[in-house]
Structures are given as C-alpha cells and as structure tokens.
Amino acid sequence: MTSAPKHTVMRDAPEWRKLVDDYRRNGVVAVPRLVSPSDIADVRVALRRYIRDTVPHLPPGDLVREADGVSVRNLWRMEKYDDYFAALGNREDILHVVGALLGGKPVLCAVETFNKPARHGSGVPQHQDNAYFCQDPPDMCTVWIAIDAATEQNGPVQYARGTTHTLLPHRASGIPGNSMVMSQLREYPAEQVTTAILEPGDAMIHHCQTVHWSTPNHTDYNRCGLLLVYRASHTRTDPALRELYTQAAAAFAARQDPGM
Ligand SMILES: O=C(O)CCC(=O)C(=O)O
C-alpha cells in the first residue's frame, strides 16, 4: 500500500498571519491548492479501492448510503481501516496549518467523506459540528478537501461566518449520516455566508462551532469532499453535551463520532 507523500504549504509570514486572523474572526478559511492535482488523482484511486475492497467489510455504522440504496453518501473513520487515509490525515504540512489555527497540538480524529454523488446526493441540514464532537474548549476543526469541483449547482457547503462563539441547541434530524440539526433553522444574510466554490485540491477549514449546511446535488456532476477532522490535544469531552448527542443520535448511524 502506498503512503501519502509529504508536502509543504509554502506561506510567507503576512499570509500566515492573515489565515489565522481570518479563521479566528470568521470561523472558516479557504486554502486553495492544499492538495496537488497528482495527489488528488491518488486520492481518487484510493477511494475507488476503499469502496471496492473495504466497504463490503465495514460495520454498518461506518458507511451511509444515499436513498437509492446504492451510492455512497458517507464513509466514516477511514483512518481506522486504511493506512493511506491515516497517512493523508497526518501529513506534516496539513498538521502545521491546523496546529496554527487550533492553537494547540493537532490530533487527527477522523477521515471521512461526503460523496454527494451526481443526481442522488442529499443535502446536509444546518448544524455545528461540536453538537457531535462535544469538546470543551471547542478547539476542533475540519479540513474539507474538494475531490471534485464544487460549483454553485452541485450542493457546495455553505458557512455562516462569525458563528463560533455559542453552541446552539440541536435536536435529532432523522437524517442518516447527519443525525443532528439545529433546533431552530436560521436565515443568514447573504453577505455573512461563504459558499465553498472549489476546484479539486482546494480546501476549506472550518471551526467546529461554525454553522454550515449544503443543498442536494441534482446535477450530473459528483461533488465529493474528503474531510480530515482534528482536535487540539488539550480538549476534553463535555459529559453533558455527550449525553445530549447520545440521546439524539441513538436511532441513526452516528456520524463524526471519533470516539473521544
Ligand atoms: O459536505 C457537505 O455537504 C457537508 C460537510 C459537513 O457537514 C462538514 O464539513 O462538517
């Protein structure tokens, strides 16, 4: 099995400071070309191999299919089953960026996908990831890497900037793969919303309390995202939040439960 190559995201000091400042202020930043075209080609090969060889042996909770019963909606905990994805999540250049944003030593918690296949890809309800992660302090983030182009039409992720300060109440959604939804859906002004229009290899990094969502994919084009989820080593699971999550998620395949 090939291991993910090492890379360096070259940034000068002002660019670096701006990235950290933007993340602190907005709770989401874009990192264009985080992954090179040739590495994206490798990721696609690895994903096809994973779906062919690993998926048939996964426990039910580590895979969610779309309503057609065939296409893959999500793959969870891929780092547990495949060295390639574990190595990708531990790539030094990515850990370096994430460490600066988290303000602590980054620990890889999960590698997962939101495949959003052409025509069948379902939407993702408004949520904050810390309703799943239950971490205190909420120093966790997700690196969302575009494997396909994400366009206005094929269900890009939308982020409401400046929403990290409070974890809003969530309830069970009944949606396999996204068991939690914000109890009260919010309409954010267009100027507060960042839409992740991305080319393959571009990434968005969002804080675990940034409100985000995405619409279904009715186009003929896939919109797969590979997600690397990290916490800072100083976070701890909040038992009260964990209890709320456990109750809400009980009936559904749990997403993003890195077992912390
Ligand atoms: O890919 C999507 O549509 C949703 C992604 C998401 O919920 C996340 O990045 O936490």
Ligand as a Chemical Component Dictionary entry (heavy atoms), coordinates in Angstrom:
data_LIG
# 
_chem_comp.id                   LIG 
_chem_comp.type                 NON-POLYMER 
_chem_comp.pdbx_formal_charge   0 
_chem_comp.three_letter_code    LIG 
# 
loop_
_chem_comp_atom.comp_id 
_chem_comp_atom.atom_id 
_chem_comp_atom.alt_atom_id 
_chem_comp_atom.type_symbol 
_chem_comp_atom.charge 
_chem_comp_atom.model_Cartn_x 
_chem_comp_atom.model_Cartn_y 
_chem_comp_atom.model_Cartn_z 
_chem_comp_atom.pdbx_ordinal 
LIG O1 O1 O 0 -20.032 18.121 2.528 1  
LIG C1 C1 C 0 -21.096 18.547 2.958 2  
LIG O2 O2 O 0 -22.046 18.779 2.217 3  
LIG C2 C2 C 0 -21.272 18.795 4.436 4  
LIG C3 C3 C 0 -19.969 18.810 5.157 5  
LIG C4 C4 C 0 -20.069 18.946 6.644 6  
LIG O3 O3 O 0 -21.091 18.845 7.258 7  
LIG C5 C5 C 0 -18.822 19.210 7.360 8  
LIG O4 O4 O 0 -17.814 19.571 6.714 9  
LIG O5 O5 O 0 -18.811 19.111 8.598 10 
# 
loop_
_chem_comp_bond.comp_id 
_chem_comp_bond.atom_id_1 
_chem_comp_bond.atom_id_2 
_chem_comp_bond.value_order 
_chem_comp_bond.pdbx_ordinal 
LIG O1 C1 DOUB 1 
LIG C1 O2 SING 2 
LIG C1 C2 SING 3 
LIG C2 C3 SING 4 
LIG C3 C4 SING 5 
LIG C4 O3 DOUB 6 
LIG C4 C5 SING 7 
LIG C5 O4 DOUB 8 
LIG C5 O5 SING 9 
# 
